[in-house]
Amino acid sequence: MKKKSKKKRYTRKYRLASSADWVRNFEGENIIKAYSRWYGVPLLCAIKELRSKGIEIEEAYEREVKEKAEAKRIARQLDKERKEKSKIEKYDEFSDERFAFIAGYTSGGAAYGVTHEEMQAADMEEEEMKAEKIEEDFEDFFLA
């Protein structure tokens, strides 16, 4: 795995201390993007830290950065939801309203497998077995 450079591991306190020289010697066009890349911080963090250094930053640019960050957050959330829905749809391929798990189909096309009721009964039985095991372990540990 690639290691982060030292300057990208700085805390805010050390970034602000070391950025004084960096800001004075900066000769590029977009100081915000350059600061963000150099110190490995998000653009909004770079804006905040540069403002604390006395650098003038346009409100419109900051608004644009905030809107892009929010759009990116929403896109990530939608992607996450889409992946969850995909997982559920894959599960639904093997179940329907009658069967919790469809094991297969007969030659006539009828599905067979485990019904929802059988699945619930098996889950309850498993929970009871776990509870009994816990009780036995408790008795063995404290009463032995």
Phi, psi and omega per residue, in radians:
M1 nan 2.424 -3.109
K2 -1.271 2.300 3.140
K3 -1.418 2.617 3.036
K4 -1.335 2.511 3.073
S5 -1.214 2.789 -3.083
K6 -1.014 -0.721 -3.068
K7 -1.155 -0.400 3.134
K8 -1.509 -0.031 3.084
R9 -1.850 0.056 -3.135
Y10 -1.117 2.534 2.978
T11 -1.426 2.966 -3.115
R12 -0.994 -0.737 -3.114
K13 -0.987 -0.832 -3.117
Y14 -1.290 -0.584 3.077
R15 -1.083 -0.801 -3.115
L16 -1.113 -0.651 3.131
A17 -1.198 -0.758 -3.078
S18 -1.416 -0.314 -3.071
S19 -1.370 -0.242 -3.139
A20 -1.006 -0.880 3.106
D21 -1.166 -0.692 -3.108
W22 -1.067 -0.777 -3.130
V23 -1.128 -0.761 -3.140
R24 -1.066 -0.646 -3.061
N25 -1.627 0.010 -3.097
F26 -1.192 2.335 -3.121
E27 -2.230 0.140 -3.101
G28 -1.439 -2.943 -3.108
E29 -1.658 -0.756 -3.085
N30 -1.999 1.691 -3.072
I31 -1.151 -0.524 -3.107
I32 -1.196 -0.873 3.123
K33 -1.105 -0.711 -3.133
A34 -1.114 -0.765 3.115
Y35 -1.084 -0.771 -3.138
S36 -1.037 -0.797 3.129
R37 -1.210 -0.770 -3.060
W38 -1.088 -0.773 -3.080
Y39 -1.728 -0.037 3.082
G40 1.158 0.730 3.133
V41 -2.085 2.751 3.073
P42 -1.123 2.774 -3.120
L43 -1.029 -0.702 -3.140
L44 -1.115 -0.658 3.088
C45 -1.149 -0.741 3.118
A46 -1.060 -0.739 3.124
I47 -1.061 -0.839 -3.114
K48 -1.071 -0.786 -3.109
E49 -1.213 -0.651 3.117
L50 -1.218 -0.629 3.061
R51 -1.072 -0.669 3.139
S52 -1.181 -0.338 3.080
K53 -1.555 -0.036 3.103
G54 1.625 0.196 3.118
I55 -1.402 2.293 3.101
E56 -1.346 2.240 3.128
I57 -2.273 2.292 -3.097
E58 -1.192 2.420 3.125
E59 -1.090 -0.645 -3.125
A60 -1.095 -0.706 3.131
Y61 -1.147 -0.747 3.129
E62 -1.104 -0.739 3.106
R63 -1.047 -0.754 3.121
E64 -1.068 -0.759 3.133
V65 -1.106 -0.736 3.122
K66 -1.105 -0.739 3.140
E67 -1.118 -0.728 3.113
K68 -1.131 -0.713 3.119
A69 -1.106 -0.734 3.122
E70 -1.160 -0.718 3.110
A71 -1.097 -0.687 3.122
K72 -1.152 -0.711 3.115
R73 -1.103 -0.752 3.133
I74 -1.141 -0.730 3.120
A75 -1.073 -0.729 3.108
R76 -1.109 -0.725 3.129
Q77 -1.112 -0.758 3.117
L78 -1.115 -0.693 3.112
D79 -1.105 -0.729 3.116
K80 -1.092 -0.775 3.124
E81 -1.126 -0.685 3.121
R82 -1.099 -0.728 3.114
K83 -1.133 -0.716 3.096
E84 -1.078 -0.775 -3.135
K85 -1.099 -0.672 3.113
S86 -1.091 -0.724 3.107
K87 -1.085 -0.745 -3.134
I88 -1.139 -0.722 3.136
E89 -1.129 -0.642 3.086
K90 -1.115 -0.692 3.102
Y91 -1.126 -0.705 -3.096
D92 -1.145 -0.336 3.088
E93 -1.115 -0.462 -3.066
F94 -1.876 0.286 3.100
S95 -2.610 2.879 3.036
D96 -2.632 -2.861 -3.070
E97 -1.217 -0.371 -3.124
R98 -1.695 -0.720 -3.049
F99 -1.911 2.349 3.042
A100 -1.321 -0.565 3.088
F101 -2.475 2.143 3.105
I102 -1.643 1.973 -3.113
A103 -1.391 -0.509 3.141
G104 3.066 -2.935 -3.123
Y105 -2.305 2.525 3.085
T106 -1.298 2.976 3.129
S107 -1.102 -0.424 3.097
G108 -1.452 -0.099 3.083
G109 1.717 0.026 3.130
A110 -1.413 2.421 3.141
A111 -1.397 2.611 3.006
Y112 -2.434 2.670 -3.113
G113 2.872 -2.586 -3.095
V114 -1.784 2.176 3.138
T115 -1.342 2.880 3.117
H116 -1.064 -0.685 3.138
E117 -1.120 -0.776 3.119
E118 -1.100 -0.658 3.129
M119 -1.151 -0.738 3.106
Q120 -1.111 -0.739 3.133
A121 -1.097 -0.725 3.130
A122 -1.146 -0.692 3.107
D123 -1.115 -0.746 3.134
M124 -1.134 -0.712 3.119
E125 -1.102 -0.713 3.118
E126 -1.116 -0.725 3.107
E127 -1.109 -0.714 3.117
E128 -1.115 -0.713 3.121
M129 -1.116 -0.697 3.110
K130 -1.105 -0.757 -3.138
A131 -1.110 -0.743 3.101
E132 -1.086 -0.724 3.137
K133 -1.098 -0.718 3.120
I134 -1.110 -0.756 3.120
E135 -1.086 -0.763 3.124
E136 -1.087 -0.781 3.120
D137 -1.083 -0.689 3.131
F138 -1.098 -0.826 -3.135
E139 -1.106 -0.771 -3.140
D140 -1.088 -0.664 -3.064
F141 -1.337 -0.804 -3.015
F142 -1.641 -0.450 -3.062
L143 -1.801 -0.069 -3.114
A144 -1.456 nan nan
